[in-house]
């Protein structure tokens, strides 16, 4: 019954043409099946991305039974605005996601619709480090999620929780242990690390996450996604700047890893607080720092004008010089 509901929901939200008269569930499902799994390599992190978190699309995360602000049909707008990869918070460690997956039917819709529009989808999860077995199991839910043969094109770990394990040394060890276990479980699949920007932890607030274990994490991840949200910084700090905050964080990240060729996808933000001038600066920083891609957090926060402006910078502006995914 669950499978039929998922298929039916996907059909009505993703079809380009109506099913033939008399078509049954099996016939309709066959049209949506992804016959071959795409390798989990670095390609999903290239080019323009966008972000959707559980609060954006999960029905249980809305107040007063309001409709979620982002529905699977938004994928069409993403594609029309040049987005190559959707970063979807598919799983949360939260009572509102009692089975882990935020909403299985909706995640399936996003995944299938994105693939039909030529987008890749990276599933991400925010570990709390309280119980590493729980965190690893939630990451496995992303890795193993399957909707009619459609699987996530990548798995990324959102490394930023400092509230649940407050001792930095303990938290660092748990992070390293989780990352190594995930690396072992993932084999050769590319893994993404969504990380706090080093400028935040090394300049702005050294007590926020001291002694972050960069060298110990190097072997566990293949691509690094610093959350360079310059909109959080003040003008007086010198970091409320679309270029400076991301550029310095990227350089510090590579120095900390001891790898000047570390693969980076920069994330800027927050979407409703940025100017077009800052988008130009951010796009230029991505090029100058040899990033493979970039994005703004998040889709829901950006206005249609900002989405279009970002798309232009990746199509004909500075970021057009970034590697383009096939």
N, C-alpha and C positions, 0 to 999 in steps of 0.2 A: 504493500500500500504506500509506504513512504517513497519507494522508487517511482511509483506511478505519479505521485504528487509532484515530486521533483521534476520528472520529465515533462509533465503537463505545464508546470510553471515556466520551465525553460522554453518550451515550445512557444507559448503565447508571448514571451518577452523577447525572443531572439529570431523568430522566423522572418525571412525576407519575403517569402511567398507562402500562401496558405497551403496546408497539406492537401494532397489529392483527396477527392471524395471517397469516403469509406475507409480512409487510412486508419489503421489501428495503432495502439501504443507502440508495438514492435516496429511498424513501418516508420512512424515518426521518430522514434529513438534512433533508428538506423541512420537517419539523415543528420543526426547530431553527434554521432560517435566519432571520436578521434582515434583513428586506427593505429597510429604509431606514436609512441611517447617521444617527446623532444628531449635530447640530452640536457642535463642541467649543467650548462657551461656559463661563461661570462657574458654571453650575448644579451641576456635580459637586462643587464645593468648599463648597457650602452644607450646613448641617445636620451631623448626626453622621457621622463617618468612622471607619475603622479601618485598621490597617496590617499588611501581611504582607510580610516580606522573603524573599530567596532562601534564607536559612538555615532559614526556617520550612517551606518547601514543596519545595525542590529535593532530589531523591534523592541527588545527588552531594555534597551538603553535609552528609550525615549520617555519623556514625562507625559502624563495624561493621555497615554495611548496615541500620541501623535505619530504621524507617519515619519519614518526615517528620512533625513534630508537627502541622502544619496541612495538611489535605487539602481539595479542592474542596467536599466536603460541609459544611465549616464555614460556607460561605456561608449555609446555612439558619439556623444559629444567629445569624449576623450579622443577617440579616433579622428574625429573631424578637426581637432585641435593639435594634431600631430603627435599625440602621445604614443610611445612605443611600448611602454611597460606600465602596468598597474601594480602598485605595491599595496597589497590587501592584508589587513590585520584579520586573518581568518580565525585565529584561536586566541582566547584570553583565559587567564587564570582568575575567574570571577564568578560569583554566584549567579550572575545574570547570563552566564554561558555555562550552565550546569554540566554539559557534556564536553566542555572545552571549545568546540567549534561554535562561533558566534551564532550562526544560523545556517544549518547544513544546506537547506534548499536555496537560500540566497547566495551562499558561497558558490554553489554549483552553477547558479545562473550567471554570476559574475565571470566565472571561469570559462564557461562555454561561450558566452556572448563575446568575451574578450578575444578568445581564440578565433571565433568566426570573423571578427573585425581585424584580425592580424596582429593583435596585441599579445605580448607575453604577460604572465602574471607571476609575481613573486609573493609568496605567503610569508608573513612575519609574525613574530610572537615576542612578547615582553616577559622575560623570566623574572621571578621575584627572589630566587635563590634560597627560599625557605626549605624546599624539598627538591633536590636535584632530580630525583626520580620522576616527580610530577612535571618538572620543567622539560625533561627529556621526552616524556610521554607526550606532552603537548606539541613539541616540535615534531615528533614522529607522526602526529595527526596531520600536520601540514604535508610532510614528506609522503605520506601514504594516501592522502585524500585522492579520491578518484570519482569522477562524475562522467559516466559513459565513455571512459577511456581518456578523459581530459584530466591532466594532472598539473600541479604547479610547476612552473618552469624554473623556479628557484626557491630557496629557503633562506630567510635572513633572521638574525637575532637582534632584537632591540635592547641594547645594553645601556640602561640608564636608571634603573630602579635603585635608589639609595635609602629607601624608607623601611624596607622589610628586614634587611640585614644591615644594621647600622655600624657595626665595627668594620672599618675599611679593610683590615688585613684578612678577616674572616670572609668578607664579601669577595675580595680579590681571589682568594683560594677557591672559593665556590665557583666563581666565574671561570677560572682556568680549568677546573675539573669538569664543569659542564661542557665547556668548549671542546675539550679533548675527547670527551665521550661522544659528543655530537659528531666530531670529525671522524672518529672510528666508525660510528653507525652510518655515516653518509658516504663512505668510500671515496670515490674520485669526484663526486658531485661538488660543484662550486657552492660555497657558502658565503653569505654576506654578513658583515658585522656593522650594524647601525650604532654608531658610537657618539658619545659626547664630544664636542669639538675641543681639542687640546687647549685652545686659548681660554676656554671657560675654566678648565680644571688646573691650568698651570699659570694663568695670569689673573683672570677676573676673580676667581674664588678657589684658592688652593685647598680649602678644607672641604670642598664639595665631594670630590672623589680622589683623595690623595694616593699617590703611588700606583696609579692605574697600570696594570700589568701588560703593557704593550708587547715586550719581547716574548713573554710566555704565550701570548695569543697568536703570534705571527703565523705559526704553522697550522693553526686551526681554521683560518679564514682566507678566502681568495680575493675578496673585494671589500673595501671599506667605505662606509657611507656616513661621513661626519655631518651631524645636525647643526649646520652653521647658521643658526637663526639670528641674524644680525638685528632683527626687529626687537629682540630682547635686550639689546645693549643700548646704553645711553650715548648721546652725541659726544658728551665730554670724555667718554672712555676711548674714543677714536675707533671704536669697533661697530658703530651703527652705520655700516657701510657694506654694500653688496659685494665689494671686492675684498677689502682688507680682512674681514673676519674669516671668510672661507679660504682665502689664499694663505694666511698665516696658519690657520688650523691644519690645512693640507700639508704644508711644509713641516710643521711640527709633528704631525702624524707620521710622515715618512721617516723623519729623523728618529722618532721614538721606536719605530719598527726596525730601524737600521736597514731600510730598503727604499731607495730613491725611486724605484719603479713600482712601488705598491699601487695596485689598481684602486682608483678612487671614483666614486660617484657622489658628487656634492649635493647636499640638501639645503635649500634656503627656506626662509620663512619669516613671519607667518603670512599666509596668502592675502589676507585682507588689510595688511598694514604696509605693503611694499609699494614703491613707486616704479614707474617705467624706467627711470634713471637708474634705480637700484638693480633692476633686472638686467640692464646693460652691463653694469659693473659685475654682477654675479656671473653672467654669461662669459665675460672676458676672463674672469678668474678661472673658470673651468678650462678654458682654452690654454691660458698661460701655465696652468698647473698640470696640463696633460691628463685631465680627467677623461673617463670614458663616457660620462653622461652626467645629467643633473636633473633636479626637480625642485619644486616648491611645495612646502607643507601648508595645507593639503588641498585636495580638489574642492572640497566643500567651502573652504575659506576664500578661495579665489573668486573674483567676479568674472563674468564672461569677458570683460575687457582685458583683465589681467591674464586670463587663459590665452586669449588671442595674441596678446603682446608677447607672452612667453613662447608661444608656438612660432611667432615670427622670428624671434631671436635664434631659435633652433633651425629654422628653415632657411633664412637668408641673412641673419645677423651673425654676431660673433660665434655663437655656439654651433653654427653650421659647419665649422671646421673640426668639430669633434668626430670621433669615429662613428660611423653610421651603421646601425644594426642591419643585417640583411633582411 
